[in-house]
């Protein structure tokens, strides 16, 4: 019995040493990553709740302030206080820069939120024109709002609950607040009403865009049309097939008009 207690003690001590080593290493890696993402930034501007790091040498602080004003106005109108955020926002000047700063392999991402580092990394954008490069239906301000809403959800619900929130609710809420549509509304509604799976699943890219479109559509129907409260929206387990059928019927009967 005595020997077993000694072994247990040694085991616990070993684990504590590992934890003691892991903590400073994690802190160091965090700091290193944060600093690396700022490499290449031509200017930095701090606005309400957000530090903007910009690689585009042609952009000015006035350009960034104009985007920030749109973002803050939209968030405030939806009842979200921009000053509650405390994040670093990295605007990349190339897709390659985005891939390594966002730590992703897929260039089709418009933006990525890294909760652990309080970082948002945005793919290549045309800042002066307020639009994303290569994403015809997306403005830069829309994408920034979308990613900030992920941070908002993690703060309002906790990171744990936000992480395990159903994907369509998570992404749909962010799209809803941003007033963003991944594909043209007419095209999206046509696909939705036809409900032709073979058309939707032609490529992974179309499937992904359609997922974001329908997620926002369902969120708009529930929060905007049926006036469901946020807490009820989060906790209710919806039958997605039945919900989509209900929305199709409401659109065709003229009871609901989707106007993002």
ZADO-1210 file (C-alpha; in nm, 4 decimals, padded with zeros to 6 digits):
<atoms>
<atom x="00.0000" y="00.0000" z="00.0000" code="UNK" pos="1"/>
<atom x="00.2821" y="00.2361" z="00.0926" code="UNK" pos="2"/>
<atom x="00.4625" y="00.1634" z="-00.2357" code="UNK" pos="3"/>
<atom x="00.1452" y="00.2300" z="-00.4339" code="UNK" pos="4"/>
<atom x="00.1051" y="00.5679" z="-00.2654" code="UNK" pos="5"/>
<atom x="00.4663" y="00.6541" z="-00.3510" code="UNK" pos="6"/>
<atom x="00.4064" y="00.5614" z="-00.7168" code="UNK" pos="7"/>
<atom x="00.0897" y="00.7705" z="-00.7212" code="UNK" pos="8"/>
<atom x="00.2793" y="01.0620" z="-00.5672" code="UNK" pos="9"/>
<atom x="00.5567" y="01.0345" z="-00.8264" code="UNK" pos="10"/>
<atom x="00.2994" y="01.0176" z="-01.1056" code="UNK" pos="11"/>
<atom x="00.1174" y="01.3289" z="-00.9806" code="UNK" pos="12"/>
<atom x="00.4469" y="01.5156" z="-00.9411" code="UNK" pos="13"/>
<atom x="00.5489" y="01.4244" z="-01.2975" code="UNK" pos="14"/>
<atom x="00.2182" y="01.5493" z="-01.4376" code="UNK" pos="15"/>
<atom x="00.2455" y="01.8727" z="-01.2417" code="UNK" pos="16"/>
<atom x="00.5941" y="01.9286" z="-01.3841" code="UNK" pos="17"/>
<atom x="00.4581" y="01.8737" z="-01.7362" code="UNK" pos="18"/>
<atom x="00.1792" y="02.1223" z="-01.6740" code="UNK" pos="19"/>
<atom x="00.4241" y="02.3724" z="-01.5258" code="UNK" pos="20"/>
<atom x="00.6336" y="02.3423" z="-01.8427" code="UNK" pos="21"/>
<atom x="00.3381" y="02.3475" z="-02.0796" code="UNK" pos="22"/>
<atom x="00.1943" y="02.6743" z="-01.9473" code="UNK" pos="23"/>
<atom x="00.4949" y="02.8991" z="-02.0280" code="UNK" pos="24"/>
<atom x="00.5423" y="02.7181" z="-02.3608" code="UNK" pos="25"/>
<atom x="00.1757" y="02.7845" z="-02.4499" code="UNK" pos="26"/>
<atom x="00.2100" y="03.1488" z="-02.3475" code="UNK" pos="27"/>
<atom x="00.5280" y="03.1810" z="-02.5550" code="UNK" pos="28"/>
<atom x="00.3669" y="03.0168" z="-02.8607" code="UNK" pos="29"/>
<atom x="00.0646" y="03.2427" z="-02.8244" code="UNK" pos="30"/>
<atom x="00.2839" y="03.5537" z="-02.8118" code="UNK" pos="31"/>
<atom x="00.4937" y="03.4296" z="-03.1050" code="UNK" pos="32"/>
<atom x="00.1882" y="03.3646" z="-03.3213" code="UNK" pos="33"/>
<atom x="00.0367" y="03.7036" z="-03.2367" code="UNK" pos="34"/>
<atom x="00.3597" y="03.8807" z="-03.3334" code="UNK" pos="35"/>
<atom x="00.4035" y="03.6770" z="-03.6534" code="UNK" pos="36"/>
<atom x="00.0564" y="03.7720" z="-03.7781" code="UNK" pos="37"/>
<atom x="00.1564" y="04.1373" z="-03.7558" code="UNK" pos="38"/>
<atom x="00.4566" y="04.0890" z="-03.9843" code="UNK" pos="39"/>
<atom x="00.4116" y="04.2852" z="-04.3056" code="UNK" pos="40"/>
<atom x="00.1556" y="04.5251" z="-04.1624" code="UNK" pos="41"/>
<atom x="00.1949" y="04.8645" z="-04.3258" code="UNK" pos="42"/>
<atom x="-00.0319" y="05.0463" z="-04.0843" code="UNK" pos="43"/>
<atom x="-00.2216" y="04.9925" z="-03.7611" code="UNK" pos="44"/>
<atom x="-00.5351" y="05.1689" z="-03.6477" code="UNK" pos="45"/>
<atom x="-00.7173" y="05.1195" z="-03.3190" code="UNK" pos="46"/>
<atom x="-01.0906" y="05.1806" z="-03.3279" code="UNK" pos="47"/>
<atom x="-01.3698" y="05.0902" z="-03.0867" code="UNK" pos="48"/>
<atom x="-01.2824" y="04.7414" z="-02.9617" code="UNK" pos="49"/>
<atom x="-01.0675" y="04.6489" z="-03.2632" code="UNK" pos="50"/>
<atom x="-00.6996" y="04.6880" z="-03.3553" code="UNK" pos="51"/>
<atom x="-00.6679" y="04.6817" z="-03.7355" code="UNK" pos="52"/>
<atom x="-00.3407" y="04.5548" z="-03.8866" code="UNK" pos="53"/>
<atom x="-00.3221" y="04.6172" z="-04.2602" code="UNK" pos="54"/>
<atom x="-00.0707" y="04.4829" z="-04.5128" code="UNK" pos="55"/>
<atom x="-00.1991" y="04.6821" z="-04.8120" code="UNK" pos="56"/>
<atom x="00.0476" y="04.9645" z="-04.8609" code="UNK" pos="57"/>
<atom x="-00.2088" y="05.1533" z="-05.0683" code="UNK" pos="58"/>
<atom x="-00.4627" y="05.1722" z="-04.7872" code="UNK" pos="59"/>
<atom x="-00.4888" y="05.4711" z="-04.5572" code="UNK" pos="60"/>
<atom x="-00.6182" y="05.5169" z="-04.2051" code="UNK" pos="61"/>
<atom x="-00.9165" y="05.7014" z="-04.3516" code="UNK" pos="62"/>
<atom x="-00.9986" y="05.3929" z="-04.5620" code="UNK" pos="63"/>
<atom x="-00.9889" y="05.1708" z="-04.2535" code="UNK" pos="64"/>
<atom x="-01.1897" y="05.4197" z="-04.0492" code="UNK" pos="65"/>
<atom x="-01.4586" y="05.4211" z="-04.3202" code="UNK" pos="66"/>
<atom x="-01.4867" y="05.0396" z="-04.2998" code="UNK" pos="67"/>
<atom x="-01.4880" y="05.0562" z="-03.9197" code="UNK" pos="68"/>
<atom x="-01.7714" y="05.3117" z="-03.9251" code="UNK" pos="69"/>
<atom x="-01.9868" y="05.0785" z="-04.1394" code="UNK" pos="70"/>
<atom x="-01.9087" y="04.7833" z="-03.9108" code="UNK" pos="71"/>
<atom x="-01.9880" y="04.9765" z="-03.5920" code="UNK" pos="72"/>
<atom x="-02.3092" y="05.1237" z="-03.7351" code="UNK" pos="73"/>
<atom x="-02.4402" y="04.7805" z="-03.8395" code="UNK" pos="74"/>
<atom x="-02.3512" y="04.6173" z="-03.5086" code="UNK" pos="75"/>
<atom x="-02.5027" y="04.9014" z="-03.3045" code="UNK" pos="76"/>
<atom x="-02.8273" y="04.8863" z="-03.5042" code="UNK" pos="77"/>
<atom x="-02.8497" y="04.5138" z="-03.4207" code="UNK" pos="78"/>
<atom x="-02.7980" y="04.5791" z="-03.0481" code="UNK" pos="79"/>
<atom x="-02.4304" y="04.4776" z="-03.0305" code="UNK" pos="80"/>
<atom x="-02.1889" y="04.7192" z="-02.8641" code="UNK" pos="81"/>
<atom x="-01.8657" y="04.7383" z="-03.0730" code="UNK" pos="82"/>
<atom x="-01.6678" y="04.8576" z="-02.7713" code="UNK" pos="83"/>
<atom x="-01.7229" y="04.5174" z="-02.6055" code="UNK" pos="84"/>
<atom x="-01.4727" y="04.3591" z="-02.8440" code="UNK" pos="85"/>
<atom x="-01.1005" y="04.3419" z="-02.7768" code="UNK" pos="86"/>
<atom x="-00.9570" y="04.1772" z="-03.0856" code="UNK" pos="87"/>
<atom x="-00.6755" y="04.2058" z="-03.3367" code="UNK" pos="88"/>
<atom x="-00.8018" y="04.2195" z="-03.6945" code="UNK" pos="89"/>
<atom x="-00.5491" y="04.1219" z="-03.9627" code="UNK" pos="90"/>
<atom x="-00.6275" y="04.2346" z="-04.3186" code="UNK" pos="91"/>
<atom x="-00.4113" y="04.0347" z="-04.5607" code="UNK" pos="92"/>
<atom x="-00.2834" y="04.1625" z="-04.8931" code="UNK" pos="93"/>
<atom x="-00.2572" y="03.8219" z="-05.0639" code="UNK" pos="94"/>
<atom x="-00.4078" y="03.4755" z="-05.0413" code="UNK" pos="95"/>
<atom x="-00.0701" y="03.3254" z="-04.9459" code="UNK" pos="96"/>
<atom x="-00.0388" y="03.5706" z="-04.6584" code="UNK" pos="97"/>
<atom x="-00.3901" y="03.4761" z="-04.5450" code="UNK" pos="98"/>
<atom x="-00.3178" y="03.1016" z="-04.5532" code="UNK" pos="99"/>
<atom x="-00.0182" y="03.1174" z="-04.3209" code="UNK" pos="100"/>
<atom x="-00.1523" y="03.3861" z="-04.0920" code="UNK" pos="101"/>
<atom x="-00.4904" y="03.2141" z="-04.0551" code="UNK" pos="102"/>
<atom x="-00.3278" y="02.8693" z="-04.0248" code="UNK" pos="103"/>
<atom x="-00.5589" y="02.7191" z="-04.2901" code="UNK" pos="104"/>
<atom x="-00.5140" y="02.5314" z="-04.6187" code="UNK" pos="105"/>
<atom x="-00.8333" y="02.6387" z="-04.7957" code="UNK" pos="106"/>
<atom x="-00.8155" y="02.9688" z="-04.9840" code="UNK" pos="107"/>
<atom x="-01.1969" y="02.9784" z="-05.0120" code="UNK" pos="108"/>
<atom x="-01.2265" y="03.1053" z="-04.6546" code="UNK" pos="109"/>
<atom x="-01.3124" y="03.4737" z="-04.6499" code="UNK" pos="110"/>
<atom x="-01.2130" y="03.5111" z="-04.2881" code="UNK" pos="111"/>
<atom x="-01.1144" y="03.3027" z="-03.9869" code="UNK" pos="112"/>
<atom x="-01.1595" y="03.3704" z="-03.6154" code="UNK" pos="113"/>
<atom x="-00.8987" y="03.2376" z="-03.3715" code="UNK" pos="114"/>
<atom x="-01.0647" y="03.2643" z="-03.0308" code="UNK" pos="115"/>
<atom x="-00.7574" y="03.1500" z="-02.8391" code="UNK" pos="116"/>
<atom x="-00.5569" y="03.4468" z="-02.9663" code="UNK" pos="117"/>
<atom x="-00.8429" y="03.6999" z="-02.9927" code="UNK" pos="118"/>
<atom x="-00.7511" y="03.7204" z="-03.3587" code="UNK" pos="119"/>
<atom x="-00.9500" y="03.7582" z="-03.6795" code="UNK" pos="120"/>
<atom x="-00.7667" y="03.7082" z="-04.0093" code="UNK" pos="121"/>
<atom x="-00.9328" y="03.8298" z="-04.3307" code="UNK" pos="122"/>
<atom x="-00.8469" y="03.7057" z="-04.6813" code="UNK" pos="123"/>
<atom x="-00.7295" y="03.9434" z="-04.9544" code="UNK" pos="124"/>
<atom x="-00.9601" y="04.2417" z="-04.9885" code="UNK" pos="125"/>
<atom x="-00.9864" y="04.5643" z="-05.1874" code="UNK" pos="126"/>
<atom x="-01.0044" y="04.8005" z="-04.8931" code="UNK" pos="127"/>
<atom x="-01.0710" y="05.1254" z="-05.0798" code="UNK" pos="128"/>
<atom x="-01.3632" y="04.9594" z="-05.2587" code="UNK" pos="129"/>
<atom x="-01.4901" y="04.7785" z="-04.9472" code="UNK" pos="130"/>
<atom x="-01.5056" y="04.4389" z="-05.1145" code="UNK" pos="131"/>
<atom x="-01.3401" y="04.1006" z="-05.0987" code="UNK" pos="132"/>
<atom x="-01.1085" y="04.0060" z="-05.3839" code="UNK" pos="133"/>
<atom x="-01.2500" y="03.7033" z="-05.5665" code="UNK" pos="134"/>
<atom x="-01.5785" y="03.6887" z="-05.3704" code="UNK" pos="135"/>
<atom x="-01.8269" y="03.8840" z="-05.5790" code="UNK" pos="136"/>
<atom x="-02.1127" y="03.8865" z="-05.3269" code="UNK" pos="137"/>
<atom x="-01.9047" y="03.9907" z="-05.0264" code="UNK" pos="138"/>
<atom x="-01.8028" y="04.3308" z="-04.8982" code="UNK" pos="139"/>
<atom x="-01.5104" y="04.3598" z="-04.6585" code="UNK" pos="140"/>
<atom x="-01.7330" y="04.5150" z="-04.3924" code="UNK" pos="141"/>
<atom x="-01.9774" y="04.2208" z="-04.4196" code="UNK" pos="142"/>
<atom x="-01.6991" y="03.9685" z="-04.3567" code="UNK" pos="143"/>
<atom x="-01.5554" y="04.1680" z="-04.0651" code="UNK" pos="144"/>
<atom x="-01.9011" y="04.1886" z="-03.9034" code="UNK" pos="145"/>
<atom x="-01.9543" y="03.8154" z="-03.9566" code="UNK" pos="146"/>
<atom x="-01.6277" y="03.7258" z="-03.7833" code="UNK" pos="147"/>
<atom x="-01.6859" y="03.9726" z="-03.4998" code="UNK" pos="148"/>
<atom x="-02.0241" y="03.8069" z="-03.4417" code="UNK" pos="149"/>
<atom x="-01.8448" y="03.4770" z="-03.3768" code="UNK" pos="150"/>
<atom x="-01.6550" y="03.6585" z="-03.1006" code="UNK" pos="151"/>
<atom x="-01.9834" y="03.8076" z="-02.9774" code="UNK" pos="152"/>
<atom x="-02.1452" y="03.4620" z="-02.9572" code="UNK" pos="153"/>
<atom x="-01.8463" y="03.3209" z="-02.7694" code="UNK" pos="154"/>
<atom x="-01.8742" y="03.6015" z="-02.5131" code="UNK" pos="155"/>
<atom x="-02.2532" y="03.5911" z="-02.4800" code="UNK" pos="156"/>
<atom x="-02.2851" y="03.2125" z="-02.4666" code="UNK" pos="157"/>
<atom x="-01.9314" y="03.1170" z="-02.3530" code="UNK" pos="158"/>
<atom x="-01.6688" y="02.9737" z="-02.5873" code="UNK" pos="159"/>
<atom x="-01.7744" y="02.6207" z="-02.4956" code="UNK" pos="160"/>
<atom x="-02.1416" y="02.6719" z="-02.5872" code="UNK" pos="161"/>
<atom x="-02.0545" y="02.8681" z="-02.8997" code="UNK" pos="162"/>
<atom x="-01.8193" y="02.5925" z="-03.0160" code="UNK" pos="163"/>
<atom x="-02.0894" y="02.3258" z="-02.9799" code="UNK" pos="164"/>
<atom x="-02.3717" y="02.5426" z="-03.1150" code="UNK" pos="165"/>
<atom x="-02.5317" y="02.3944" z="-03.4273" code="UNK" pos="166"/>
<atom x="-02.3336" y="02.5137" z="-03.7299" code="UNK" pos="167"/>
<atom x="-02.6320" y="02.6517" z="-03.9191" code="UNK" pos="168"/>
<atom x="-02.7387" y="02.8613" z="-03.6186" code="UNK" pos="169"/>
<atom x="-02.3827" y="02.9824" z="-03.5569" code="UNK" pos="170"/>
<atom x="-02.3089" y="03.0797" z="-03.9165" code="UNK" pos="171"/>
<atom x="-02.6672" y="03.1848" z="-03.9854" code="UNK" pos="172"/>
<atom x="-02.6709" y="03.4297" z="-03.6950" code="UNK" pos="173"/>
<atom x="-02.3420" y="03.5856" z="-03.8084" code="UNK" pos="174"/>
<atom x="-02.4703" y="03.6181" z="-04.1669" code="UNK" pos="175"/>
<atom x="-02.8005" y="03.7599" z="-04.0381" code="UNK" pos="176"/>
<atom x="-02.6310" y="04.0323" z="-03.8332" code="UNK" pos="177"/>
<atom x="-02.3941" y="04.1155" z="-04.1211" code="UNK" pos="178"/>
<atom x="-02.6812" y="04.1344" z="-04.3766" code="UNK" pos="179"/>
<atom x="-02.4594" y="03.9152" z="-04.5921" code="UNK" pos="180"/>
<atom x="-02.5479" y="03.6709" z="-04.8688" code="UNK" pos="181"/>
<atom x="-02.2819" y="03.4301" z="-04.9949" code="UNK" pos="182"/>
<atom x="-02.4581" y="03.3932" z="-05.3299" code="UNK" pos="183"/>
<atom x="-02.6999" y="03.6164" z="-05.5187" code="UNK" pos="184"/>
<atom x="-03.0399" y="03.6203" z="-05.3462" code="UNK" pos="185"/>
<atom x="-03.2338" y="03.5306" z="-05.6628" code="UNK" pos="186"/>
<atom x="-02.9976" y="03.2424" z="-05.7365" code="UNK" pos="187"/>
<atom x="-03.0037" y="03.1238" z="-05.3764" code="UNK" pos="188"/>
<atom x="-03.3829" y="03.1325" z="-05.3528" code="UNK" pos="189"/>
<atom x="-03.4133" y="02.9508" z="-05.6845" code="UNK" pos="190"/>
<atom x="-03.1936" y="02.6689" z="-05.5525" code="UNK" pos="191"/>
<atom x="-03.3792" y="02.6658" z="-05.2222" code="UNK" pos="192"/>
<atom x="-03.7285" y="02.6504" z="-05.3724" code="UNK" pos="193"/>
<atom x="-03.6291" y="02.3875" z="-05.6298" code="UNK" pos="194"/>
<atom x="-03.4544" y="02.1855" z="-05.3568" code="UNK" pos="195"/>
<atom x="-03.2536" y="02.0038" z="-05.6259" code="UNK" pos="196"/>
<atom x="-02.9805" y="01.8218" z="-05.4324" code="UNK" pos="197"/>
<atom x="-02.7905" y="01.7282" z="-05.7488" code="UNK" pos="198"/>
<atom x="-02.7556" y="02.0977" z="-05.8366" code="UNK" pos="199"/>
<atom x="-02.6555" y="02.1954" z="-05.4842" code="UNK" pos="200"/>
<atom x="-02.3963" y="01.9205" z="-05.4512" code="UNK" pos="201"/>
<atom x="-02.2238" y="01.9740" z="-05.7863" code="UNK" pos="202"/>
<atom x="-01.9105" y="02.0953" z="-05.6097" code="UNK" pos="203"/>
<atom x="-01.8014" y="02.1376" z="-05.2476" code="UNK" pos="204"/>
<atom x="-01.7773" y="02.5130" z="-05.3088" code="UNK" pos="205"/>
<atom x="-02.1415" y="02.5457" z="-05.4207" code="UNK" pos="206"/>
<atom x="-02.2503" y="02.3199" z="-05.1346" code="UNK" pos="207"/>
<atom x="-02.0673" y="02.5448" z="-04.8844" code="UNK" pos="208"/>
<atom x="-02.2118" y="02.8663" z="-05.0292" code="UNK" pos="209"/>
<atom x="-02.5607" y="02.7154" z="-05.0244" code="UNK" pos="210"/>
<atom x="-02.5157" y="02.6093" z="-04.6612" code="UNK" pos="211"/>
<atom x="-02.4319" y="02.9670" z="-04.5594" code="UNK" pos="212"/>
<atom x="-02.7210" y="03.1038" z="-04.7660" code="UNK" pos="213"/>
<atom x="-02.9821" y="02.8694" z="-04.6188" code="UNK" pos="214"/>
<atom x="-02.8419" y="02.9144" z="-04.2662" code="UNK" pos="215"/>
<atom x="-02.8989" y="03.2869" z="-04.2938" code="UNK" pos="216"/>
<atom x="-03.2412" y="03.2314" z="-04.4547" code="UNK" pos="217"/>
<atom x="-03.3566" y="03.0095" z="-04.1655" code="UNK" pos="218"/>
<atom x="-03.2190" y="03.2541" z="-03.9087" code="UNK" pos="219"/>
<atom x="-03.3908" y="03.5483" z="-04.0784" code="UNK" pos="220"/>
<atom x="-03.7191" y="03.3560" z="-04.0865" code="UNK" pos="221"/>
<atom x="-03.7026" y="03.2718" z="-03.7166" code="UNK" pos="222"/>
<atom x="-03.5546" y="03.5918" z="-03.5703" code="UNK" pos="223"/>
<atom x="-03.6758" y="03.8467" z="-03.8232" code="UNK" pos="224"/>
<atom x="-04.0079" y="03.7079" z="-03.9439" code="UNK" pos="225"/>
<atom x="-04.1382" y="03.5035" z="-03.6494" code="UNK" pos="226"/>
<atom x="-03.9701" y="03.7292" z="-03.3895" code="UNK" pos="227"/>
<atom x="-03.8236" y="03.4359" z="-03.1964" code="UNK" pos="228"/>
<atom x="-03.6096" y="03.5589" z="-02.9036" code="UNK" pos="229"/>
<atom x="-03.2357" y="03.4900" z="-02.9195" code="UNK" pos="230"/>
<atom x="-03.2353" y="03.2585" z="-02.6152" code="UNK" pos="231"/>
<atom x="-03.5198" y="03.0489" z="-02.7604" code="UNK" pos="232"/>
<atom x="-03.3449" y="03.0380" z="-03.0970" code="UNK" pos="233"/>
<atom x="-03.0278" y="02.9032" z="-02.9355" code="UNK" pos="234"/>
<atom x="-03.1825" y="02.6387" z="-02.7122" code="UNK" pos="235"/>
<atom x="-03.4546" y="02.5058" z="-02.9464" code="UNK" pos="236"/>
<atom x="-03.3707" y="02.1910" z="-03.1421" code="UNK" pos="237"/>
<atom x="-03.5303" y="02.2559" z="-03.4787" code="UNK" pos="238"/>
<atom x="-03.6129" y="01.9871" z="-03.7329" code="UNK" pos="239"/>
<atom x="-03.4264" y="02.1432" z="-04.0246" code="UNK" pos="240"/>
<atom x="-03.6146" y="01.9514" z="-04.2933" code="UNK" pos="241"/>
<atom x="-03.9498" y="02.0561" z="-04.1474" code="UNK" pos="242"/>
<atom x="-03.8286" y="02.4143" z="-04.0972" code="UNK" pos="243"/>
<atom x="-03.7120" y="02.4439" z="-04.4584" code="UNK" pos="244"/>
<atom x="-04.0441" y="02.2982" z="-04.5785" code="UNK" pos="245"/>
<atom x="-04.2284" y="02.5578" z="-04.3693" code="UNK" pos="246"/>
<atom x="-04.0177" y="02.8399" z="-04.5139" code="UNK" pos="247"/>
<atom x="-04.0729" y="02.7226" z="-04.8729" code="UNK" pos="248"/>
<atom x="-04.4464" y="02.7179" z="-04.8134" code="UNK" pos="249"/>
<atom x="-04.4398" y="03.0640" z="-04.6540" code="UNK" pos="250"/>
<atom x="-04.2441" y="03.2088" z="-04.9473" code="UNK" pos="251"/>
<atom x="-04.4663" y="03.0546" z="-05.2140" code="UNK" pos="252"/>
<atom x="-04.7834" y="03.1616" z="-05.0301" code="UNK" pos="253"/>
<atom x="-04.6573" y="03.5169" z="-04.9979" code="UNK" pos="254"/>
<atom x="-04.6494" y="03.4986" z="-04.6185" code="UNK" pos="255"/>
<atom x="-04.2740" y="03.5594" z="-04.5983" code="UNK" pos="256"/>
<atom x="-04.0460" y="03.7607" z="-04.8254" code="UNK" pos="257"/>
<atom x="-03.6723" y="03.7133" z="-04.7908" code="UNK" pos="258"/>
<atom x="-03.5150" y="04.0552" z="-04.8442" code="UNK" pos="259"/>
<atom x="-03.1551" y="04.0713" z="-04.7180" code="UNK" pos="260"/>
</atoms>
